[in-house]
Amino acid sequence: MQKIVIEGGQPLHGRIAIGGAKNAALPLMAASLLTDGVLTLSNLPHLADITSMLNLLAQHGIGISMLGSAANGGHAGRVIGLDGGQITSTTAPYDLVRKMRASVLVLGPLVARMGEARVSLPGGCAIGTRPVDLHLKALEAMGTEITLADGYVHAVAPKGLKGAVVRFPFVSVGATENALMAATLAQGETVLENAAREPEIGDLAHCLVAMGAKIEGIGSERLVVQGVPSLHGASYSVLPDRIETGTYAIAAAVTGGDIELTGTSISLIGSVVDVLQKAGVTVTDTADGMRVARTSGRLHGVDVMTQPFPGFPTDMQAQMMVLMCTAGGAAMITETIFENRFMHVPELARMGANITVHGASALVRGVERLSGAPVMATDLRASVSLVLAGLAAEGETVVNRVYHLDRGYERLEEKLAGCGARIRRVDGSA
């Protein structure tokens, strides 16, 4: 099993190119099931989750064509054609779905186009229960008959989907995506109330419109969809990854460095930028993206509470906690989205962090410096938080179980090393 070894204490300087957003790409890929045409997606990141979704779509009969890639030696910005001309299976089997929670996003498109779907209950990171009941209730409101048996969701809409008013009791990105895709082919009007407003939702909606869907209210909590008989193929570019953007912004801040992040924008991470600036980090626009620098003194502790967009993203909670570990004073980090999302805290404590957890909140008292130590990753964002801590720490940090990282960060070590980080990946036996 591979490990990442980091010699910390080196301020980072340089430029990092931000790739396409994994959390936008996955539902866009699932949307290929809605049309018998070809959906061409560009700026796709090269990640394990993307590969898992491609394998799942291929199993359903989607034809996959690699159409090229952008600069950087083919490492980033892949272009893939997804041909939905012939769906050969409406079953998403356990062996494929268990690897990635986003696999459940094939449910809505399959029911909408094929009238049925059999999808294994999903797996993914161990950061909470993350139930799919909101997905199912939305589809039921549109006329789907759903049964649960043997670990599978069996959804049938023998008379096709019907427009409905769906009000989510709480904000759910995945349920909004599934319902939105299904509604595009439903008969009549569907209204999604209390819909998620994340940029990835807007990206999906804009792609669906390019495919012929009729959607109003994009970017708001009320989406109105007029169903159409069919969708056609389209070409669409995935938006930049806001979590990758925020992660490398914190890499600059936590090491006392100065990094330009290209191919992205401040507008994608407004709530993160607010916290960074309150802490004493300089964030400015550039012609190609944004610059993040910590050029003077120790940072200040800032309280953070995760919330649905446009609030502070839960996927940035662990990274921001690392930054607060060495800031002056104290900071309260409160997690309101997922339970079990403080599993990185014991590992940070091994590195000298002073963190006390009280239920859904963690009180972080800043220390002068962190110390390198062997640590173990538990999920995707916890993994990268330990890498960030290693970059800031004195001495050597060894991050174990780094396969989580490959689900969400492309060429992480290469990008950081290009800015002066002393970081390398080694085999577990090394």
C-alpha positions as CSV (number, residue, x, y, z in Angstrom):
1,M,0.0,0.0,0.0
2,Q,1.4,3.4,-1.0
3,K,2.3,6.2,1.4
4,I,3.2,9.9,1.0
5,V,6.3,11.1,2.7
6,I,6.7,14.9,3.4
7,E,9.5,16.9,4.8
8,G,7.7,19.9,6.1
9,G,8.6,23.5,6.8
10,Q,9.0,24.7,3.3
11,P,7.0,27.8,2.1
12,L,5.3,27.1,-1.2
13,H,5.8,29.5,-4.2
14,G,4.7,29.1,-7.8
15,R,1.7,28.3,-9.9
16,I,-0.8,25.5,-9.7
17,A,-3.4,24.7,-12.4
18,I,-6.8,23.8,-11.1
19,G,-8.6,20.9,-12.8
20,G,-12.2,20.2,-13.6
21,A,-14.5,19.6,-10.6
22,K,-15.0,15.9,-9.7
23,N,-18.3,16.7,-8.0
24,A,-19.6,18.4,-11.2
25,A,-18.2,15.8,-13.6
26,L,-19.9,12.8,-12.0
27,P,-23.5,14.0,-12.4
28,L,-22.7,15.4,-15.9
29,M,-21.5,11.9,-16.9
30,A,-24.6,10.3,-15.5
31,A,-26.7,12.8,-17.7
32,S,-25.4,10.9,-20.7
33,L,-28.0,8.2,-19.9
34,L,-30.8,10.7,-20.7
35,T,-30.1,10.9,-24.5
36,D,-29.5,8.6,-27.4
37,G,-27.0,11.2,-28.7
38,V,-23.4,11.8,-27.7
39,L,-22.5,14.0,-24.7
40,T,-19.0,15.3,-25.1
41,L,-17.4,16.5,-21.8
42,S,-14.2,18.4,-21.6
43,N,-12.0,19.5,-18.7
44,L,-12.6,16.1,-17.0
45,P,-10.1,15.4,-14.2
46,H,-8.2,12.1,-14.3
47,L,-9.4,10.6,-11.0
48,A,-10.3,7.2,-9.6
49,D,-14.0,8.3,-9.1
50,I,-14.2,9.4,-12.8
51,T,-12.9,6.0,-13.8
52,S,-15.4,4.3,-11.6
53,M,-18.3,6.2,-13.2
54,L,-17.0,5.4,-16.7
55,N,-16.9,1.7,-15.8
56,L,-20.5,2.0,-14.5
57,L,-21.8,3.8,-17.6
58,A,-20.0,1.3,-19.8
59,Q,-21.9,-1.5,-18.0
60,H,-25.2,0.3,-18.8
61,G,-24.2,0.3,-22.5
62,I,-22.8,3.9,-22.9
63,G,-20.2,4.0,-25.6
64,I,-17.0,5.8,-24.4
65,S,-14.5,7.6,-26.6
66,M,-11.4,9.3,-25.5
67,L,-11.3,12.4,-27.7
68,G,-8.1,14.0,-26.5
69,S,-6.8,16.1,-23.6
70,A,-5.5,19.6,-22.9
71,A,-1.9,20.6,-22.3
72,N,0.4,19.4,-19.5
73,G,1.3,16.2,-21.3
74,G,-2.2,14.8,-21.3
75,H,-2.4,14.9,-17.5
76,A,-5.4,17.2,-17.2
77,G,-8.5,18.4,-19.0
78,R,-9.5,15.1,-20.7
79,V,-12.2,15.2,-23.3
80,I,-14.5,12.2,-23.4
81,G,-17.5,11.3,-25.6
82,L,-20.4,9.4,-24.0
83,D,-22.7,7.8,-26.5
84,G,-26.1,6.8,-25.1
85,G,-27.4,5.3,-28.3
86,Q,-28.1,1.9,-26.8
87,I,-28.8,1.2,-23.2
88,T,-28.2,-2.5,-22.7
89,S,-28.7,-2.7,-18.9
90,T,-30.7,-0.9,-16.3
91,T,-29.0,-2.5,-13.4
92,A,-26.1,-0.8,-11.5
93,P,-24.5,-3.8,-9.7
94,Y,-23.0,-3.7,-6.2
95,D,-19.5,-4.4,-7.3
96,L,-19.4,-1.1,-9.2
97,V,-21.6,1.0,-7.0
98,R,-19.9,0.1,-3.7
99,K,-16.8,2.0,-4.8
100,M,-18.4,5.4,-5.0
101,R,-21.5,7.0,-3.6
102,A,-22.2,9.1,-6.6
103,S,-23.1,5.9,-8.5
104,V,-26.7,6.5,-7.2
105,L,-26.9,9.3,-9.7
106,V,-27.7,6.9,-12.5
107,L,-31.1,6.1,-10.8
108,G,-33.0,9.2,-12.0
109,P,-31.8,9.2,-15.6
110,L,-32.4,5.5,-16.1
111,V,-36.0,5.7,-14.7
112,A,-36.7,8.8,-16.8
113,R,-35.5,7.4,-20.1
114,M,-36.0,3.6,-19.7
115,G,-38.9,3.4,-17.2
116,E,-37.0,1.3,-14.7
117,A,-33.7,1.0,-12.8
118,R,-32.2,-1.4,-10.4
119,V,-29.4,0.2,-8.4
120,S,-27.4,-1.1,-5.5
121,L,-27.4,1.0,-2.4
122,P,-24.2,3.1,-2.6
123,G,-20.9,3.0,-0.7
124,G,-18.2,5.7,-0.6
125,C,-16.4,7.5,2.2
126,A,-17.1,6.6,5.8
127,I,-18.2,10.1,6.9
128,G,-21.7,9.4,8.0
129,T,-24.9,7.6,6.9
130,R,-25.8,9.9,4.0
131,P,-29.1,8.1,3.2
132,V,-30.7,8.1,-0.2
133,D,-34.3,8.5,1.0
134,L,-34.6,12.0,-0.4
135,H,-33.6,10.7,-3.9
136,L,-36.3,8.0,-3.6
137,K,-39.1,10.3,-2.3
138,A,-38.5,12.8,-5.1
139,L,-38.8,10.0,-7.7
140,E,-41.9,8.6,-6.0
141,A,-43.5,12.1,-6.2
142,M,-43.0,11.9,-10.0
143,G,-44.8,8.6,-10.2
144,T,-42.0,6.0,-9.6
145,E,-42.8,2.8,-7.8
146,I,-39.9,1.9,-5.5
147,T,-39.1,-1.3,-3.7
148,L,-36.0,-2.1,-1.6
149,A,-34.8,-5.7,-1.6
150,D,-31.5,-7.6,-1.3
151,G,-29.5,-4.3,-1.0
152,Y,-30.9,-2.9,-4.2
153,V,-33.3,0.0,-5.1
154,H,-35.8,-1.2,-7.7
155,A,-37.5,1.7,-9.4
156,V,-40.3,1.4,-12.0
157,A,-42.3,4.0,-13.8
158,P,-44.5,2.0,-16.1
159,K,-46.5,5.0,-17.3
160,G,-43.5,7.4,-17.4
161,L,-42.6,10.1,-15.0
162,K,-45.1,12.9,-14.2
163,G,-44.3,16.4,-13.2
164,A,-44.7,17.2,-9.5
165,V,-43.8,19.6,-6.8
166,V,-40.9,18.2,-4.7
167,R,-39.9,20.1,-1.6
168,F,-36.8,18.7,0.0
169,P,-37.0,18.8,3.9
170,F,-33.3,19.7,3.9
171,V,-30.8,20.6,1.3
172,S,-29.3,17.6,-0.5
173,V,-27.0,18.0,-3.5
174,G,-27.3,14.4,-4.7
175,A,-31.1,14.3,-4.4
176,T,-31.4,17.6,-6.2
177,E,-29.2,16.2,-9.0
178,N,-31.1,13.0,-9.4
179,A,-34.5,14.7,-9.3
180,L,-33.4,17.4,-11.8
181,M,-32.2,14.9,-14.3
182,A,-35.3,12.8,-14.0
183,A,-37.6,15.9,-14.3
184,T,-36.1,16.8,-17.7
185,L,-38.0,13.9,-19.3
186,A,-41.1,13.9,-17.1
187,Q,-44.5,14.8,-18.5
188,G,-45.4,18.4,-17.5
189,E,-43.9,20.7,-15.0
190,T,-41.7,19.7,-12.1
191,V,-40.9,22.2,-9.3
192,L,-38.0,21.5,-7.0
193,E,-38.2,23.5,-3.8
194,N,-35.4,23.9,-1.3
195,A,-33.1,22.7,-4.0
196,A,-29.3,22.7,-3.4
197,R,-27.6,25.8,-4.9
198,E,-24.0,24.5,-5.2
199,P,-22.1,25.5,-8.3
200,E,-22.1,21.9,-9.4
201,I,-25.9,21.9,-9.5
202,G,-25.8,25.0,-11.8
203,D,-23.2,23.3,-14.0
204,L,-25.5,20.2,-14.3
205,A,-28.5,22.4,-15.1
206,H,-26.6,24.4,-17.8
207,C,-25.4,21.2,-19.4
208,L,-29.0,19.8,-19.4
209,V,-30.2,23.0,-21.1
210,A,-27.5,22.5,-23.7
211,M,-29.0,19.1,-24.3
212,G,-32.4,20.6,-24.8
213,A,-33.9,20.7,-21.3
214,K,-36.1,23.5,-20.2
215,I,-35.0,24.7,-16.7
216,E,-35.7,28.0,-14.9
217,G,-34.3,29.3,-11.7
218,I,-30.8,28.0,-12.1
219,G,-28.7,29.0,-9.2
220,S,-31.7,29.5,-6.9
221,E,-33.4,27.2,-4.4
222,R,-36.5,26.8,-6.7
223,L,-35.9,25.0,-10.0
224,V,-38.8,24.8,-12.4
225,V,-38.5,22.1,-15.1
226,Q,-40.7,21.7,-18.2
227,G,-40.4,18.2,-19.3
228,V,-39.5,17.4,-22.9
229,P,-39.9,14.2,-24.9
230,S,-36.2,13.7,-25.4
231,L,-32.8,15.3,-25.0
232,H,-30.0,15.5,-27.6
233,G,-26.3,15.3,-27.5
234,A,-24.2,18.3,-26.6
235,S,-20.6,19.5,-25.8
236,Y,-19.9,20.9,-22.4
237,S,-16.9,21.9,-20.3
238,V,-16.7,21.0,-16.6
239,L,-16.4,23.9,-14.2
240,P,-13.2,24.3,-12.1
241,D,-12.9,22.4,-8.9
242,R,-13.7,24.7,-6.0
243,I,-12.5,22.2,-3.4
244,E,-9.2,21.7,-5.1
245,T,-9.0,25.5,-5.4
246,G,-9.6,25.9,-1.7
247,T,-7.2,23.1,-0.7
248,Y,-4.3,24.7,-2.5
249,A,-5.2,28.1,-1.2
250,I,-4.8,26.7,2.3
251,A,-1.5,25.0,1.2
252,A,-0.1,28.5,0.5
253,A,-1.5,29.9,3.7
254,V,-0.4,27.1,6.1
255,T,3.2,27.1,4.8
256,G,3.6,30.9,4.7
257,G,3.9,30.8,0.9
258,D,2.6,32.6,-2.2
259,I,0.8,30.6,-4.9
260,E,-1.1,31.6,-8.0
261,L,-4.0,29.2,-8.8
262,T,-4.8,29.3,-12.5
263,G,-8.0,28.2,-14.3
264,T,-10.2,29.1,-11.4
265,S,-11.8,32.1,-9.7
266,I,-12.4,33.6,-6.3
267,S,-16.2,33.6,-6.9
268,L,-16.2,29.8,-6.6
269,I,-14.9,29.8,-3.0
270,G,-16.3,33.1,-1.6
271,S,-17.0,31.7,1.9
272,V,-13.5,30.1,2.1
273,V,-11.9,33.4,0.9
274,D,-13.9,35.3,3.7
275,V,-12.4,33.0,6.4
276,L,-8.9,33.2,4.9
277,Q,-8.9,37.0,4.8
278,K,-10.2,37.2,8.4
279,A,-7.4,35.0,9.4
280,G,-4.8,37.3,7.7
281,V,-4.3,35.7,4.4
282,T,-4.0,37.9,1.2
283,V,-6.3,36.7,-1.6
284,T,-6.4,38.7,-4.9
285,D,-7.7,38.2,-8.4
286,T,-5.2,37.6,-11.2
287,A,-5.5,37.5,-15.0
288,D,-5.4,33.7,-15.0
289,G,-7.1,33.0,-11.7
290,M,-6.3,34.1,-8.1
291,R,-3.2,34.6,-5.9
292,V,-3.1,33.4,-2.3
293,A,-0.2,34.6,0.0
294,R,0.7,34.8,3.6
295,T,3.6,37.2,3.7
296,S,3.7,38.5,7.3
297,G,3.3,37.1,10.8
298,R,1.1,34.5,12.4
299,L,-2.5,34.0,11.3
300,H,-5.6,34.6,13.6
301,G,-8.0,31.9,14.7
302,V,-11.4,32.2,13.0
303,D,-14.6,30.3,13.9
304,V,-16.1,28.3,11.0
305,M,-19.5,26.5,10.6
306,T,-20.1,24.3,7.6
307,Q,-23.4,25.0,5.8
308,P,-25.0,24.3,2.4
309,F,-23.8,26.6,-0.4
310,P,-23.2,29.6,-0.3
311,G,-22.1,28.8,3.2
312,F,-18.7,27.2,4.1
313,P,-18.4,23.8,2.4
314,T,-18.1,20.7,4.5
315,D,-15.5,19.4,2.0
316,M,-13.2,22.2,3.2
317,Q,-13.7,21.7,6.9
318,A,-10.7,19.4,7.5
319,Q,-8.3,21.6,5.5
320,M,-9.4,24.8,7.3
321,M,-9.0,23.0,10.7
322,V,-5.3,22.4,9.8
323,L,-4.8,26.1,9.1
324,M,-6.4,27.0,12.5
325,C,-4.0,24.5,14.2
326,T,-1.1,27.0,14.0
327,A,-3.1,30.2,14.1
328,G,-3.0,32.5,17.1
329,G,-5.7,32.1,19.6
330,A,-8.6,29.7,19.3
331,A,-11.1,28.7,16.6
332,M,-14.4,26.8,16.9
333,I,-15.0,24.5,13.9
334,T,-18.6,23.3,13.7
335,E,-19.7,20.5,11.3
336,T,-23.5,20.6,10.5
337,I,-23.6,18.5,7.3
338,F,-22.1,15.1,8.1
339,E,-21.5,13.2,11.3
340,N,-18.2,11.3,11.7
341,R,-16.3,14.0,9.9
342,F,-13.8,14.7,12.6
343,M,-11.8,11.5,12.1
344,H,-8.7,13.5,11.2
345,V,-8.6,15.1,14.6
346,P,-6.8,12.2,16.4
347,E,-4.2,12.1,13.6
348,L,-3.6,15.9,13.8
349,A,-3.2,15.5,17.6
350,R,-0.4,13.0,16.8
351,M,1.3,15.9,15.1
352,G,0.9,18.2,18.2
353,A,-2.4,19.9,17.4
354,N,-4.5,21.0,20.4
355,I,-8.0,20.1,19.5
356,T,-11.0,19.3,21.7
357,V,-14.1,17.8,20.2
358,H,-17.5,18.5,21.7
359,G,-20.2,16.7,19.7
360,A,-20.4,18.5,16.3
361,S,-17.8,21.1,17.2
362,A,-14.1,21.1,17.6
363,L,-12.2,23.7,19.6
364,V,-8.8,24.3,18.0
365,R,-6.2,26.1,20.1
366,G,-3.4,27.2,18.0
367,V,0.1,25.9,18.7
368,E,3.4,27.4,17.6
369,R,4.2,24.6,15.1
370,L,3.2,21.0,14.2
371,S,5.6,18.1,14.3
372,G,6.0,15.4,11.7
373,A,4.6,12.0,12.5
374,P,3.2,8.9,10.9
375,V,-0.6,9.3,10.4
376,M,-3.4,7.5,8.7
377,A,-6.0,8.8,6.3
378,T,-9.7,7.9,6.8
379,D,-11.4,9.6,3.9
380,L,-10.8,11.9,0.9
381,R,-10.7,15.3,2.6
382,A,-9.1,14.0,5.8
383,S,-6.4,12.6,3.6
384,V,-5.5,15.9,2.1
385,S,-5.7,17.7,5.4
386,L,-3.0,15.4,6.7
387,V,-0.9,16.3,3.7
388,L,-1.4,20.0,4.4
389,A,-0.4,19.4,8.0
390,G,2.7,17.6,6.9
391,L,3.7,20.5,4.6
392,A,3.5,22.9,7.6
393,A,5.1,20.6,10.2
394,E,8.7,20.3,11.3
395,G,10.3,17.0,10.3
396,E,9.0,14.1,8.4
397,T,5.3,13.1,8.1
398,V,4.2,9.8,6.6
399,V,0.6,9.7,5.4
400,N,-0.7,6.1,5.1
401,R,-3.7,4.9,3.1
402,V,-3.4,7.6,0.5
403,Y,-5.6,5.8,-2.0
404,H,-8.4,8.1,-0.8
405,L,-6.5,11.0,-2.3
406,D,-6.6,9.6,-5.8
407,R,-10.4,9.8,-5.7
408,G,-10.4,13.6,-5.6
409,Y,-6.9,15.1,-6.3
410,E,-5.1,14.7,-9.6
411,R,-1.3,14.7,-9.5
412,L,-1.3,16.1,-6.0
413,E,2.4,15.4,-5.2
414,E,3.5,16.8,-8.6
415,K,1.6,20.0,-8.2
416,L,2.9,20.6,-4.7
417,A,6.5,19.6,-5.6
418,G,6.3,22.1,-8.5
419,C,5.9,24.9,-5.8
420,G,8.8,23.6,-3.7
421,A,7.2,21.0,-1.5
422,R,9.5,18.1,-0.4
423,I,6.9,15.4,-1.0
424,R,7.0,12.0,-2.6
425,R,4.9,8.9,-2.9
426,V,6.5,5.6,-2.0
427,D,5.4,1.9,-1.8
428,G,4.3,0.7,1.6
429,S,7.4,-1.5,1.9
430,A,9.8,1.5,1.2
